[in-house]
Amino acid sequence: MHNKPSKPTHAYLRLHTGILLAGATGVFGRLISLAELPLVWYRMIIATGVLAAVLAVGGRLHRPTFREAWRIGCCGTLLAIHWVLFYGSIKAANVSVGVVCFALNGFFTALLEPMASGKRFSLRDLLLGLITLGGIVLIFGLNMQFRTGIVIGTFSSLFYTLFAIASKRVQSATGVESSAMLLYELLTGWCVLSLAMPFYAMLYPSVSLMPEGSDWLFITLFASVFTIGPFLTQLQALRTLSAFTVNLSYNLEPLYSIALAMLLFNEAQELNLSFWMGVSMIVAAVGYHAVCGKRSVFVKPDEQR
């Protein structure tokens, strides 16, 4: 007779399932042939519909006031820009480069959060951020073919940091539940991209705006299971596990992304020693910060990528 897995075991399984789903989001940047803006446009509208249905079934839909909607909408705009730049980085380079550049959010947070909150700068966070920056510079300087992707990825990380800081402040001020807030961030982000789409089409007339063939299947999976899934599994894991355990575990997400990219696209052949040296610096900085600081830098897997 086999013993049933304990509740913590189930929680860990859900947690790492969510991390794997979140890590796989970058892979869709290469699987889906659409350019970055229409890719994110479809992701946001499908994810909005799925999340709205989930919240409606649970009776958790929240109708924000005009002031709340405006503030949440600004956050959604930053999220949309971050996602477009993140997938632009993957299109210009590869999944591994896009994921590694995202680690710069620690450096940007160490600089920008004290300015936004009026708190003192943390010397430790700044030093760890500089180590991360050094890893990016090492990759940037020695991998000529990835430079465009790295520049785009750096701006992607900057906009995510702005989004995370703004989102945290808005949620604290409004008290809106995180799931409802995510819903309206997705919706307003989609509206902003809808306004930008005609101009994008004029600038890039040769770019297809409609998915073709297998793109439909990949987009549906991407926007539903791999976007909403990590968010729901994280909430479930937090019912049993500590926030520190969840946030620390999510530092494995970039490693999952790189491993999947190597398995599916054989990206190891595209990466040289300088890349791995830079990655080692970044992983060391992130790991040290997580273990010693006992907090993560705005880890919100449902909204990262």
N, C-alpha and C positions, 0 to 999 in steps of 0.2 A: 504494500500500500504506500503510495507516494504522498508525501506531505505537500500541501498546497503552498505556492509561493507566498511569502509574507507581503504585507502592504508596502513596506519600503522597497521590496524587490520589484513589485509591480510599478511603483513610482519611478524607480531607476530605469526600467524598461521603457516606460512612456517618455521619460526625459531624454534618453539617448535616441529613441525613435524620432522625437522632435528635433534633436540636434542634427541627425542624419538628413531629415527632410529639409531643414534650414540650410545645411551645407550643400544640398543638391540644387538649390535655387540658381547658383551661378552656372551650373551645367546647362540649364535651359537657354542661357545666353548663346551657347554654341549649337544646341540642338534645334532651336527655332531660327528659321532663316530671315524672319522679319528684322528690320533695323530697330535700334534701341527705343525710339519714341513710340512707334506703333506697338511694339512689344509690350511696353509698360502700359500703354493705353488699354490694351485688351486685358492685361493682368489686373488692372485696377477696377475695371467695370465688372469683370467676372467675379473677382474676390469680393467686391461690394455686394453683389447679389447673393453669393453664398453665405457671407457673414450676416447679412440682414435676415436671411431665412433662418439661420441658426439662432440668432437673438430673438426673432419673432416667436419661434417655437418655445423658447425658454421664457418668454414674457419679459425680456430684458431690453427691449427697444427704448431708447431715451430720446425725447424730442428736446434738443437744446434751444436755449433762448437765442435771440439774434446776436447778442454780444458773445455768447459762448460759441455759436456757429462761426462767427467772424474769426475768433482767435484760433479755433480748431482748424478752420480753413487755411489760415496762414501756415500752420504746421503741416497740413496736407500738401500744400504747395512745395514746401521744402522737401518733403518725402518724395514727391513725384520727381523733382529735379535730381535728388540723390539717386533714385533708381535709374533714371535715364542716363545719367553719367556713369553709374556703375556698369550697366550693360553696354554702354558705349566703350568703356575701358576694355571689357571682355572682347567686344567685336574688333577693337583696334589691336589687341594683344592676344591674351588667352585667359582662361579661367583663373589660373594660378596667380597671374599678375594682378587681376582685378581684386581677388580676395586678399592678397598681401597688402595692397595699397589701402584697403579698408582699415588695416591695423593702425593707420595714422590717426584715427579718430581719438586715440588716447593722447597723442601729442596735442591735437587741436583742442581737446577738452581741457587739458592742463592749462592751456593759455586762455581759453575763452570763458570757461565756467566761472573762474574767480571774477572776471570782469562783469559777468552777468549777475552774480550773486553778491558781489561786494566783499567776498571773503579773501583771505590771504592766499597767495600763490603757494602751492606745495612744491618744495624743492625736489622731493623724491619723484613726484609725478612729472615734473619738468625734465629731470634727468632720464627717467625711463622713456619719456616721450622723445628725447633727443637720441637715445639709443635706437628707438624705432625708426626715427628719421634717418639715422645713419645707415640702417639696414636698407631703407628705400633708396638712399643715395647710392649705396653700393650696387644695388640691382640696376638703378637708373644709369649709372656711369659706365657700366661694363656690358650692358645689353642694349646695343644700339637699336635693334629691331623692336624693342618694347617701349621706346621713349614716349610715343604718342599715347599709348595705353596707360602708361604710368602717370603722365600729366593729367589725363582725364580722370584716372582713378584717384589721384590726389584731391582734385576738386570734388569728386564724389564723396570722399571721406569728410571733407570740410563741410559740405552741405548736410551730411548725416549728423555731424556734431551740432550744427546749428539747429537741425530738426530735433535732436534729442534734448538739448537744453530748453528749447522753446516748448516742446511737448511736456516735459517735466513741470515747467512753471505753469503752463496752462491747466494741466490736470490738477495741480495743487491748488490753483486759484478757483477752479470751477467745481471740482469734486466729481466730475463726470467719470463714470466707470471706464476702465481701460478698453474693454471690448467695444463699448459704444463710441468711445473717442476714436478708436481705430477705424470703425465703420465710416464716420464722417470725414476722417482724414483721407481715406481711400476715395470717397465720393467727391470731395472737393479737389483732390489731386487729379482725378479723372476729368473733372470739369475744366481745370486749368489746361490740361493736355489737349482737351477737345478744342479749346480756343487757339492753342498753338498749332494744331494739326494742319490747317490750311496754309499757314506760313511755311511750315516744314515741307509740305508738298510742293510749294512753289520753289523753295530753295533746293530741294532734291527731287526733281520731277521723275527721275528714273527709279526711285525707291518704291517698292510695292507696299501698299497699305493694307492689303488683304492677305490673310494666311492662305497657304496653299498646301494641299495634300496632308501630310502627317503633322503639319504645324497646328492644325485644329486640335488634334489629340494632345499634343505637347502643351499647348496654351491652356487647355481646359485643366489638365493635371497640374500645371504650374500655378495657375491662378486659384485653384481650389485646394487640393491636397497639400501642395508644397508652399502655399502662402498662409492659409488659415490653419493647416495642421500643426505647425510648430507653435502657433499662438495658443491653440487649445491644449496641446500636450504640456506646454509650460504651465498653464493655469492648473491643470490636473496634478502635475508633479509638485507644485507649490503647496498643495493641500497636505502633503505628507513630508516633503523635504524642506530644508531651510532655504531661504533666498540665497545665502552664500553658496550652498552646494549647487544650486541650479545655475547661478551666474558663473561659478568656477568651471562647471562642466561645459558651459557654452563656449569657453575658450578653446575647446577642441573643434569647434565648427570650421575654422579655416583649414585645419588638417584634414577633416572629412572632405572638404571641397577639393583640395589639392589631390587627395587620394582618388576621388571619383574622376577627376579630370584626367589623371594619369591612366586610370583603368579604361575609361571610355574613349579618350582622344590621344592617348600615348604622349601626353605633354612632357613627359620626362626627357624625350629626345630634343625638345625645344629649349630646355633649361640647362644652364651651365653651372660651373662651380660658384661663380659670383652670386648667382641667384640663391643657391643653398646657403651660402655664407650670410647673405642678407636676411633670409628667412630665419636662420638660426638666431640672429641677433633679435629679430622681432619676437619670435616665440619665447626667448629667454626673458625679454622685457615684460611681455604680457603675462607670462607665468609667474614671474617674481611679484609683479604688481598684484595679481589675483591672490596669491598665497599670503603675502605679507600685509597687503592692505585690507584683506578680508572684505573687499567690495569690488565690483566690476565697474567699468566705465560705460554706463548707460547701456547695458546689455538688454536689448528688447528684440529677441529673435524674430518676432512676428513682423517687425517693421524695418529690419536691417536691409535685407536684400530680397 
